Amino acid sequence: MRILFLTHAFNSLTQRLFVALRAKGHLVSVEFDIADTVSLEAVALFQPDLIIAPFLKRAIPAEIWQHHVCMVLHPGIVGDRGPSALDWAILEQESIWGVTVLQANAEMDGGAVWAHASCALRSARKSSLYRSEVTAAALRAVLEAVDKFARGAHPVPLADLVRAGGVRGRWRPAMRQQDRRIDWQRDSSAVVLAKIHAADGAPGVLDSLFGTPCHLYDAHPVSRATLEVVVHDVVANKCGTPGDIVAHHCGAPGDIVARREHAVLRLCVDGGIWIGHARLLPSVDEVEQPFKLPVADLFPGPFALLPQLPAALTRLDDEWGQLRYREDGVVGALVGFLSFDFYNGAMSTDQCRRLQQALKFAKSRPTRVLVLLGGEDFFSNGIHLNRIEASAHRPGESAADESSNNIDAIDDLVLEIISATDHVTISALRGNAGAGGAFLALATDLAWAHPDVLLNPHYKNMGNLHGSEYWTYLLPRRLGETAARALMQSRLPLAALAAMEIKLIDAVFGLDAVDFVRETALRAAALVPDADAMIARKRMLRAQDEAAKPLQAYRDDELKKIHRNFYGFDPSYHVARYHFVHKMAHAWTPRHLALHRLAPPGAGANCATWRGSDTALKGAVTPDDHS
């Protein structure tokens, strides 16, 4: 079928549905919901059999849903209505939630039900749940709904489901900051976590840090061991249990008492939480909206005065920190696992340097197989655009310089992986990977993922950025020169299974992320007996490649080209980064997504009357642009 997506943005959920429906043989085109006239034009151009709205922030125009079947994806259980469905579910600590596919009508979230799917909810950020459990449930529900539509079935009126019983969803209004407000004198750490989780990544919880109003994000529980250190070493007052912190006047709820990495430790009535990111409020004379940054960056002065509580690289599971190393197996057959859980997968200059040092430690251990686990939500998304953008607003700094510094740091990290010739290295992608983060994963000997993972192994969507991370060496090594060039020009997401089919990655397995990690450990351990032979072959191939063209030559060529993006006359990268960081509304839909706006050969200006062949649209070549 010809399926048109009407969506606010091409976010992770939309991408997952996009690649899944295309894999089923459907022709999928995308139009960003910019204005009613634009959406109406897209429908007229594409003449879809079905319209799907996976992510909207406003109603579909009546002129569209009155004449076309429009399926709206609602991140809530059957009967749930309102714009803050997932926020309320997290705040009320629901354990089971769901996704419902509704037919658009005049009543918000009140249309007939095409399909629904349930999912369990972890104690986690809204953005994490949305990308993982909610997206998986959405995929099941949408595929079921599309199949029903194709068979000529009809949706079930919501009123009929309510009369049949078992519908517990209800109308709930948009969540306000008043609903999210933290009462530091009363709220337990679990409640505080739930409130911040329910607002992450937007809009954040309005509160304050160091006396400055701001929105809070990126919260993590604090271990009992850390609280005891705070009580004993920082406040120098022995307390028996975390709850005794308040009773013994070791700090009042709401007090900020320590720092770790980029985060601060803030006390609650029964313990505490780490807060990693914040967003300032705009000042009266400020045109631009402040954007999300690490707490350490926003409050460098008071942050530096706090006692530091570093997290050991090897530590207990309940101790939060961005980097973690562990080993499994028996002596002589150990497998090393290095995880790097950076917020939203972005890796700043400093984070790349710290990860490089952690990697050097992992390489020094008596193991023969080393697994890079990345983070739970993302393996990596490459350089840290928010921190780069922040440097453009600080005296004496520039975004171009910080971009260059960040690229040098991530290049050094990739080189550290490529040169790990004493280990069999494996990238195990628990979450999505994009841009430089995708090539970080491809720097290992083997790359594994579970079926829900998406890869975006290209840079051009960020203002035609050339990219580095040794991709000109890593990608042709796997795909060949011609296929590598085609992939970098495609600018489309790639599902893990499709990536395996073209040999971009080596294996896809696991029911979900948890099952994938369990299976990864088993498969990695199974490689230990053959590790010496694999390492010997790896050294031989690396020597041959180096003789043919040194790695430094690849890096020099890449940096020469990307230097033009940073310092050249064309500002496309800086404009695209600014739009991304400041979450600017889309002005148009990129042509590589809006297939209906690609005129077929010989069609001239009369594209509105052309339905064309599926082959013509699927094979359409998207010209380079700066969108």
C-alpha positions as CSV (number, residue, x, y, z in Angstrom):
1,M,0.0,0.0,0.0
2,R,0.9,3.6,-0.3
3,I,1.1,4.9,3.3
4,L,1.6,8.6,4.2
5,F,3.1,9.5,7.6
6,L,1.9,12.8,9.0
7,T,4.2,13.5,11.9
8,H,5.7,16.4,13.9
9,A,9.2,15.0,13.5
10,F,11.1,12.0,12.2
11,N,11.7,10.8,15.7
12,S,12.9,7.3,16.8
13,L,9.4,5.8,17.0
14,T,8.5,7.2,13.6
15,Q,11.7,5.8,12.2
16,R,11.0,2.4,13.6
17,L,7.6,2.3,12.0
18,F,9.0,3.7,8.8
19,V,11.6,0.9,8.3
20,A,9.2,-1.8,9.5
21,L,6.4,-0.9,7.0
22,R,8.9,-0.5,4.2
23,A,10.3,-4.0,5.0
24,K,6.7,-5.3,4.6
25,G,6.6,-4.0,1.1
26,H,4.6,-0.8,1.6
27,L,5.6,2.5,0.0
28,V,6.0,5.0,2.8
29,S,6.3,8.7,2.4
30,V,6.6,11.3,5.1
31,E,5.2,14.8,5.6
32,F,6.0,17.0,8.6
33,D,2.9,18.5,10.1
34,I,3.8,22.2,9.5
35,A,0.5,23.6,8.4
36,D,-2.9,22.4,7.3
37,T,-2.3,23.5,3.7
38,V,1.0,21.6,3.6
39,S,-0.6,18.4,4.9
40,L,-3.5,18.7,2.4
41,E,-1.0,19.2,-0.4
42,A,0.9,16.1,0.6
43,V,-2.2,14.0,0.5
44,A,-3.1,15.4,-2.9
45,L,0.4,14.6,-4.2
46,F,0.8,11.1,-2.8
47,Q,-2.8,10.0,-3.0
48,P,-2.3,7.5,-0.1
49,D,-4.2,4.3,0.6
50,L,-3.7,5.0,4.3
51,I,-2.5,7.8,6.5
52,I,-0.7,7.1,9.8
53,A,0.1,9.8,12.4
54,P,2.8,8.3,14.7
55,F,3.7,11.6,16.5
56,L,1.6,14.6,16.3
57,K,1.2,17.7,18.5
58,R,-2.1,18.9,17.0
59,A,-5.2,17.6,15.3
60,I,-5.3,16.3,11.8
61,P,-7.3,18.7,9.6
62,A,-10.9,17.6,9.1
63,E,-10.6,17.9,5.4
64,I,-8.1,15.0,5.6
65,W,-9.7,12.6,8.1
66,Q,-13.2,13.0,6.6
67,H,-12.0,11.6,3.3
68,H,-9.2,9.3,4.2
69,V,-8.6,6.6,6.9
70,C,-6.2,8.2,9.3
71,M,-4.7,6.1,12.1
72,V,-3.4,8.0,15.1
73,L,-0.9,6.5,17.5
74,H,-1.7,7.2,21.1
75,P,0.8,6.3,23.8
76,G,-1.8,5.1,26.3
77,I,-4.1,2.2,27.1
78,V,-7.5,1.8,25.6
79,G,-9.8,4.6,26.8
80,D,-6.9,6.9,27.8
81,R,-7.3,10.3,26.4
82,G,-5.3,13.5,26.6
83,P,-1.9,14.9,25.6
84,S,0.1,13.7,28.6
85,A,-0.6,10.0,28.6
86,L,2.9,8.7,29.3
87,D,3.7,11.5,31.7
88,W,0.7,10.5,33.9
89,A,1.5,6.8,33.7
90,I,5.0,7.4,34.9
91,L,4.1,9.8,37.6
92,E,1.4,7.4,39.0
93,Q,4.0,4.6,38.7
94,E,1.9,2.4,36.5
95,S,3.6,-1.0,36.0
96,I,1.6,-2.0,32.8
97,W,0.8,0.5,30.1
98,G,0.1,0.3,26.4
99,V,-0.3,1.9,23.0
100,T,-3.6,2.3,21.1
101,V,-4.1,2.9,17.4
102,L,-7.2,5.1,16.9
103,Q,-9.1,6.3,13.8
104,A,-9.0,10.1,13.7
105,N,-12.3,11.9,14.1
106,A,-13.5,15.2,15.6
107,E,-12.9,14.0,19.2
108,M,-9.4,14.0,20.6
109,D,-8.3,10.4,21.2
110,G,-11.9,9.4,21.0
111,G,-11.9,7.6,17.7
112,A,-12.6,3.9,17.0
113,V,-9.9,1.5,18.0
114,W,-7.9,-0.4,15.3
115,A,-5.5,-2.1,17.6
116,H,-3.8,-1.9,21.0
117,A,-0.7,-3.5,22.6
118,S,0.5,-3.6,26.2
119,C,3.9,-3.0,27.6
120,A,5.6,-3.1,31.0
121,L,7.0,0.2,32.4
122,R,10.4,0.3,34.2
123,S,11.4,3.0,36.6
124,A,13.0,5.0,33.9
125,R,13.0,8.3,32.0
126,K,10.0,9.0,29.8
127,S,12.3,9.4,26.8
128,S,13.8,6.0,27.5
129,L,10.5,4.2,27.9
130,Y,9.2,5.9,24.7
131,R,12.2,4.7,22.7
132,S,12.1,1.2,24.1
133,E,8.9,-0.3,25.5
134,V,6.5,2.1,24.0
135,T,8.0,1.9,20.5
136,A,8.0,-1.9,20.7
137,A,4.3,-1.9,21.6
138,A,3.6,0.7,19.0
139,L,5.2,-1.4,16.3
140,R,3.0,-4.4,17.2
141,A,-0.2,-2.3,17.3
142,V,0.5,-0.5,14.0
143,L,1.4,-3.7,12.1
144,E,-1.8,-5.3,13.4
145,A,-3.9,-2.2,12.5
146,V,-2.4,-2.0,9.0
147,D,-3.0,-5.7,8.4
148,K,-6.7,-5.3,9.5
149,F,-7.1,-2.4,7.2
150,A,-5.6,-4.3,4.3
151,R,-8.0,-7.1,4.9
152,G,-11.0,-4.8,4.8
153,A,-11.7,-4.9,8.5
154,H,-13.1,-2.0,10.5
155,P,-12.1,-0.4,13.8
156,V,-14.2,-1.0,17.0
157,P,-16.0,2.1,18.4
158,L,-14.5,3.1,21.7
159,A,-18.0,3.2,23.2
160,D,-18.5,-0.5,22.4
161,L,-15.3,-1.4,24.2
162,V,-16.3,0.6,27.2
163,R,-19.7,-1.1,27.3
164,A,-18.0,-4.5,27.1
165,G,-16.0,-3.7,30.2
166,G,-12.3,-3.9,31.1
167,V,-11.5,-0.4,29.8
168,R,-9.7,1.5,32.6
169,G,-8.4,4.4,30.6
170,R,-9.9,7.9,31.1
171,W,-9.5,11.5,30.1
172,R,-6.7,13.3,31.7
173,P,-5.7,16.9,31.0
174,A,-2.3,18.2,30.0
175,M,0.2,17.8,32.9
176,R,1.1,21.2,34.3
177,Q,4.3,22.2,36.2
178,Q,2.1,22.4,39.3
179,D,1.4,18.7,38.9
180,R,5.1,18.0,38.5
181,R,6.3,20.2,41.4
182,I,8.7,18.5,43.9
183,D,8.1,19.0,47.6
184,W,11.6,18.3,48.9
185,Q,10.3,18.3,52.5
186,R,7.7,15.6,51.8
187,D,8.4,13.6,48.6
188,S,10.3,10.4,48.9
189,S,13.2,9.7,46.5
190,A,11.0,7.4,44.5
191,V,8.4,10.1,44.0
192,V,11.0,12.7,43.1
193,L,12.5,10.3,40.6
194,A,9.1,9.6,39.1
195,K,8.4,13.3,38.7
196,I,11.6,14.0,36.9
197,H,11.4,10.8,34.8
198,A,7.9,11.8,33.7
199,A,9.2,15.1,32.3
200,D,12.4,13.8,30.7
201,G,13.2,14.7,27.9
202,A,10.4,17.4,27.8
203,P,9.4,19.7,29.4
204,G,11.6,19.0,32.5
205,V,10.5,19.7,36.1
206,L,10.6,23.4,37.1
207,D,12.7,23.7,40.3
208,S,16.0,25.4,41.1
209,L,19.7,24.5,41.6
210,F,22.0,26.7,43.7
211,G,19.2,29.2,44.1
212,T,18.7,29.6,40.3
213,P,15.3,28.6,38.7
214,C,15.7,25.9,36.1
215,H,14.1,22.7,34.7
216,L,15.6,19.4,36.0
217,Y,16.4,16.3,33.9
218,D,18.5,13.1,34.0
219,A,17.8,11.8,37.5
220,H,19.3,8.7,39.0
221,P,18.8,7.0,42.4
222,V,21.6,7.1,45.0
223,S,23.0,4.0,46.5
224,R,23.0,3.5,50.3
225,A,26.7,3.2,50.2
226,T,27.1,6.6,48.7
227,L,24.7,8.1,51.2
228,E,26.8,6.7,54.0
229,V,29.9,8.2,52.5
230,V,28.1,11.6,52.3
231,V,27.0,11.3,55.9
232,H,30.4,10.0,57.3
233,D,33.0,11.7,55.1
234,V,31.3,14.8,53.8
235,V,29.2,15.9,56.7
236,A,31.3,14.1,59.3
237,N,28.4,12.9,61.3
238,K,27.8,9.1,61.6
239,C,24.2,8.2,60.7
240,G,22.8,4.7,60.9
241,T,20.4,4.6,57.9
242,P,19.7,6.9,54.9
243,G,16.6,8.1,56.7
244,D,18.8,9.3,59.6
245,I,20.4,11.9,57.4
246,V,17.6,14.3,58.2
247,A,17.1,13.1,61.8
248,H,20.8,13.8,62.6
249,H,20.9,17.1,60.8
250,C,23.4,15.7,58.2
251,G,21.7,17.8,55.5
252,A,18.1,19.0,54.9
253,P,15.9,17.6,52.1
254,G,16.6,19.6,49.0
255,D,20.3,20.3,49.9
256,I,22.9,19.7,47.3
257,V,25.8,18.0,49.0
258,A,28.2,16.4,46.5
259,R,29.1,16.0,42.8
260,R,30.0,13.2,40.5
261,E,31.0,13.6,36.8
262,H,28.5,16.2,35.5
263,A,25.8,15.6,38.2
264,V,25.0,16.8,41.7
265,L,23.6,14.8,44.6
266,R,20.5,16.3,46.2
267,L,19.0,14.9,49.4
268,C,15.4,13.7,49.8
269,V,13.5,12.8,53.0
270,D,14.6,9.2,52.7
271,G,17.8,9.4,50.7
272,G,18.8,11.3,47.6
273,I,19.1,11.5,43.8
274,W,21.7,12.4,41.3
275,I,20.6,15.2,38.9
276,G,22.6,15.3,35.7
277,H,21.1,17.9,33.4
278,A,19.1,21.2,33.6
279,R,17.8,24.0,31.5
280,L,17.8,27.6,32.6
281,L,14.8,29.9,32.2
282,P,15.0,32.6,29.6
283,S,15.8,36.0,30.8
284,V,13.5,38.9,30.0
285,D,15.8,40.3,27.2
286,E,16.7,36.9,25.8
287,V,15.5,36.0,22.4
288,E,16.7,32.4,22.3
289,Q,15.4,29.7,24.5
290,P,18.1,28.2,26.8
291,F,18.7,24.5,26.1
292,K,19.5,21.5,28.1
293,L,23.1,21.1,29.4
294,P,25.0,19.2,32.1
295,V,24.7,20.7,35.6
296,A,28.4,21.1,35.7
297,D,28.4,23.3,32.6
298,L,25.5,25.5,33.8
299,F,26.8,26.1,37.3
300,P,30.6,25.7,37.1
301,G,31.4,27.8,40.2
302,P,29.2,26.3,42.9
303,F,29.6,22.9,41.3
304,A,33.4,23.0,41.7
305,L,33.0,23.8,45.4
306,L,31.1,20.6,46.2
307,P,32.8,17.5,47.6
308,Q,33.6,15.0,44.8
309,L,32.3,11.4,45.0
310,P,33.8,9.6,42.0
311,A,32.4,6.3,40.8
312,A,34.9,3.5,40.5
313,L,35.0,1.9,37.0
314,T,34.3,-1.5,38.6
315,R,31.5,-1.2,41.2
316,L,28.2,-2.5,42.4
317,D,25.2,-2.4,40.0
318,D,23.2,0.1,42.1
319,E,26.0,2.7,42.0
320,W,25.3,5.3,39.3
321,G,28.0,6.4,36.9
322,Q,28.5,6.9,33.2
323,L,31.3,4.4,32.8
324,R,31.3,0.8,34.1
325,Y,33.6,-2.2,33.6
326,R,33.0,-5.8,34.7
327,E,34.3,-9.2,33.8
328,D,32.5,-12.5,33.5
329,G,33.8,-16.1,33.3
330,V,36.6,-18.0,34.9
331,V,40.3,-17.3,35.2
332,G,41.9,-17.8,31.8
333,A,38.5,-17.4,30.0
334,L,37.3,-14.0,31.2
335,V,35.3,-11.7,29.0
336,G,35.4,-7.9,29.7
337,F,32.3,-5.7,29.4
338,L,32.7,-1.9,29.1
339,S,29.5,0.2,29.2
340,F,29.3,4.0,28.6
341,D,25.8,5.3,29.3
342,F,25.9,9.0,28.2
343,Y,22.7,11.0,28.3
344,N,21.0,10.8,24.9
345,G,24.1,9.1,23.5
346,A,26.0,12.4,23.1
347,M,29.7,12.2,23.8
348,S,31.5,15.5,24.6
349,T,35.3,16.0,24.3
350,D,35.8,15.2,28.0
351,Q,33.5,12.1,27.9
352,C,35.4,10.7,24.9
353,R,38.7,11.2,26.7
354,R,37.4,9.5,29.9
355,L,36.0,6.6,27.8
356,Q,39.4,6.3,26.0
357,Q,41.1,5.9,29.4
358,A,38.5,3.4,30.5
359,L,39.1,1.5,27.3
360,K,42.9,1.5,27.9
361,F,42.2,0.0,31.3
362,A,39.9,-2.7,29.8
363,K,42.6,-3.5,27.3
364,S,45.2,-4.0,30.1
365,R,43.1,-6.7,31.8
366,P,43.9,-10.4,31.4
367,T,41.0,-11.0,28.9
368,R,41.0,-12.0,25.3
369,V,37.4,-10.9,24.4
370,L,36.2,-7.3,25.1
371,V,32.5,-6.3,24.6
372,L,31.6,-2.6,24.3
373,L,28.0,-2.3,25.5
374,G,27.4,1.4,25.0
375,G,24.4,2.7,26.9
376,E,20.9,1.3,27.6
377,D,19.1,3.9,25.4
378,F,21.8,4.5,22.8
379,F,25.0,2.9,21.9
380,S,26.3,6.3,20.9
381,N,25.2,9.3,18.8
382,G,28.6,10.8,18.3
383,I,29.8,14.3,19.2
384,H,27.9,16.4,21.8
385,L,26.0,19.0,19.8
386,N,24.5,20.8,22.8
387,R,27.8,21.3,24.4
388,I,29.3,22.5,21.1
389,E,26.4,24.9,20.7
390,A,27.0,26.2,24.3
391,S,30.6,27.1,23.4
392,A,29.2,29.5,20.7
393,H,27.7,31.5,23.5
394,R,30.7,31.8,25.8
395,P,33.2,34.6,25.6
396,G,36.6,33.4,24.1
397,E,35.2,30.2,22.8
398,S,33.7,29.1,19.4
399,A,31.5,26.3,18.2
400,A,34.0,25.6,15.4
401,D,36.9,25.1,17.8
402,E,34.8,22.9,20.1
403,S,33.5,20.9,17.2
404,S,37.2,20.3,16.1
405,N,38.2,19.3,19.7
406,N,35.3,16.9,20.0
407,I,36.1,15.3,16.6
408,D,39.7,14.9,17.6
409,A,38.7,13.2,20.9
410,I,36.2,10.8,19.3
411,D,38.8,10.0,16.6
412,D,41.3,9.1,19.3
413,L,38.7,6.9,20.9
414,V,38.0,5.0,17.6
415,L,41.7,4.6,17.0
416,E,42.0,3.1,20.5
417,I,39.4,0.5,19.4
418,I,40.9,-0.2,16.0
419,S,44.4,-0.7,17.6
420,A,43.1,-3.2,20.2
421,T,45.1,-6.0,18.6
422,D,45.4,-8.1,21.8
423,H,41.6,-8.6,22.0
424,V,38.7,-9.7,20.0
425,T,36.4,-6.7,20.2
426,I,32.7,-6.7,20.0
427,S,30.1,-3.9,19.8
428,A,26.9,-5.0,21.4
429,L,24.2,-2.4,20.5
430,R,21.5,-2.4,23.2
431,G,20.2,0.9,21.8
432,N,20.3,2.9,18.6
433,A,23.4,4.4,17.1
434,G,23.8,7.4,14.9
435,A,26.4,9.4,13.0
436,G,29.8,9.0,14.6
437,G,28.4,6.7,17.2
438,A,27.5,4.2,14.4
439,F,31.1,4.2,13.2
440,L,32.3,3.8,16.8
441,A,30.4,0.6,16.8
442,L,31.8,-0.5,13.5
443,A,35.4,0.0,14.7
444,T,35.2,-3.3,16.6
445,D,35.9,-6.7,15.0
446,L,32.2,-7.8,15.4
447,A,29.0,-5.7,15.7
448,W,25.9,-7.3,17.2
449,A,22.4,-5.8,17.9
450,H,18.9,-6.8,18.8
451,P,16.1,-6.5,16.3
452,D,14.6,-3.2,17.6
453,V,17.9,-1.3,17.1
454,L,18.1,1.4,14.4
455,L,21.3,2.7,12.8
456,N,21.7,6.0,11.1
457,P,25.2,5.6,9.7
458,H,25.4,9.0,7.9
459,Y,26.1,12.6,8.7
460,K,24.5,14.6,5.9
461,N,21.4,15.4,7.8
462,M,23.5,17.6,10.0
463,G,24.1,20.3,7.4
464,N,26.0,18.0,5.0
465,L,28.6,17.3,7.6
466,H,31.4,15.1,6.1
467,G,32.1,13.2,9.4
468,S,35.3,11.6,10.6
469,E,35.7,8.6,13.1
470,Y,37.7,6.8,10.4
471,W,34.5,6.0,8.5
472,T,36.2,6.2,5.1
473,Y,38.3,3.2,6.3
474,L,35.7,1.3,8.4
475,L,32.7,1.4,6.0
476,P,34.3,0.3,2.7
477,R,36.1,-2.5,4.7
478,R,32.6,-3.9,5.4
479,L,30.6,-2.9,2.3
480,G,33.0,-2.1,-0.4
481,E,33.5,1.4,-1.9
482,T,30.3,1.6,-4.0
483,A,27.9,0.3,-1.4
484,A,29.6,2.5,1.2
485,R,29.0,5.7,-0.9
486,A,25.4,4.7,-1.5
487,L,24.7,4.2,2.2
488,M,26.2,7.5,3.2
489,Q,24.1,9.3,0.6
490,S,20.8,7.6,1.6
491,R,20.2,9.6,4.8
492,L,17.6,7.0,6.0
493,P,17.5,4.9,9.1
494,L,18.5,1.3,8.8
495,A,16.9,-1.5,10.9
496,A,19.3,-4.0,12.5
497,L,18.1,-6.9,10.4
498,A,18.5,-4.8,7.2
499,A,22.0,-3.8,8.4
500,M,22.9,-7.4,8.9
501,E,21.6,-8.3,5.4
502,I,24.0,-5.9,3.8
503,K,26.8,-7.1,6.1
504,L,27.1,-3.7,7.9
505,I,26.7,-5.6,11.2
506,D,27.4,-9.2,11.9
507,A,24.5,-10.6,14.0
508,V,21.0,-9.8,15.2
509,F,19.5,-11.7,18.1
510,G,17.5,-11.5,21.3
511,L,13.9,-10.9,22.1
512,D,14.6,-7.5,23.7
513,A,17.5,-5.6,25.1
514,V,17.7,-7.6,28.3
515,D,17.6,-10.9,26.5
516,F,20.1,-9.5,24.0
517,V,22.7,-8.7,26.8
518,R,22.2,-12.2,28.2
519,E,22.8,-13.8,24.9
520,T,25.7,-11.5,24.1
521,A,27.5,-12.8,27.2
522,L,27.0,-16.4,26.1
523,R,28.2,-15.7,22.6
524,A,31.2,-13.7,23.7
525,A,32.3,-16.4,26.1
526,A,32.0,-19.0,23.3
527,L,34.6,-17.0,21.3
528,V,37.3,-17.3,24.0
529,P,38.6,-20.7,22.9
530,D,39.2,-19.3,19.3
531,A,40.3,-15.9,20.4
532,D,44.1,-16.4,19.8
533,A,43.5,-17.5,16.2
534,M,41.1,-14.6,15.6
535,I,43.6,-12.1,17.1
536,A,46.4,-13.5,14.9
537,R,44.3,-13.0,11.8
538,K,43.2,-9.6,12.9
539,R,46.9,-8.5,13.3
540,M,47.7,-9.8,9.9
541,L,44.8,-7.9,8.2
542,R,45.6,-4.7,10.2
543,A,49.2,-4.8,9.0
544,Q,48.1,-5.3,5.4
545,D,45.6,-2.4,5.6
546,E,48.2,-0.2,7.2
547,A,50.7,-1.0,4.5
548,A,48.1,-0.2,1.8
549,K,47.1,3.1,3.4
550,P,47.9,4.2,7.0
551,L,45.1,5.0,9.3
552,Q,46.6,8.5,9.8
553,A,46.1,9.1,6.1
554,Y,42.3,8.3,6.4
555,R,42.1,10.6,9.4
556,D,43.9,13.5,7.7
557,D,41.7,13.2,4.6
558,E,38.5,13.2,6.8
559,L,39.7,16.1,9.0
560,K,40.6,18.2,5.9
561,K,37.0,17.8,4.6
562,I,35.3,18.3,8.0
563,H,37.4,21.3,8.7
564,R,35.5,23.0,5.9
565,N,32.2,22.3,7.6
566,F,33.6,23.8,10.8
567,Y,35.5,26.8,9.5
568,G,34.6,27.2,5.8
569,F,32.3,29.6,4.0
570,D,29.3,27.3,4.0
571,P,27.5,27.6,7.4
572,S,25.1,24.7,6.8
573,Y,26.5,22.6,9.7
574,H,26.3,25.5,12.1
575,V,22.8,26.3,11.0
576,A,21.7,22.7,11.3
577,R,23.2,22.3,14.7
578,Y,21.6,25.4,15.9
579,H,18.2,24.2,14.7
580,F,18.7,20.8,16.3
581,V,19.8,22.1,19.7
582,H,17.2,24.8,19.9
583,K,14.5,22.4,18.6
584,M,13.4,24.8,15.9
585,A,10.2,24.0,14.1
586,H,10.6,22.4,10.7
587,A,10.1,24.7,7.8
588,W,9.7,21.9,5.3
589,T,10.0,18.1,5.0
590,P,13.4,16.9,3.7
591,R,13.0,15.5,0.2
592,H,14.6,12.2,1.1
593,L,11.6,11.6,3.3
594,A,8.9,13.3,1.2
595,L,8.9,11.0,-1.8
596,H,5.7,12.5,-3.0
597,R,7.6,15.8,-3.6
598,L,10.2,14.1,-5.9
599,A,9.0,14.7,-9.5
600,P,9.3,11.6,-11.6
601,P,11.3,11.7,-14.9
602,G,9.3,13.6,-17.5
603,A,6.5,14.6,-15.1
604,G,7.3,18.3,-15.4
605,A,5.2,20.4,-13.0
606,N,2.1,18.2,-13.2
607,C,3.2,16.1,-10.2
608,A,-0.1,16.4,-8.4
609,T,-1.8,14.1,-10.9
610,W,0.9,11.4,-11.0
611,R,0.6,8.4,-8.8
612,G,3.7,6.8,-10.5
613,S,5.0,3.3,-10.0
614,D,6.3,2.1,-6.7
615,T,9.6,1.2,-8.4
616,A,10.0,4.8,-9.6
617,L,9.5,6.2,-6.2
618,K,11.6,3.6,-4.4
619,G,14.4,4.2,-6.7
620,A,14.3,7.9,-6.7
621,V,17.6,9.5,-6.0
622,T,17.5,12.3,-3.5
623,P,19.7,15.3,-4.5
624,D,22.1,16.7,-1.9
625,D,20.6,19.7,-0.1
626,H,21.2,21.6,3.1
627,S,17.9,20.9,4.8
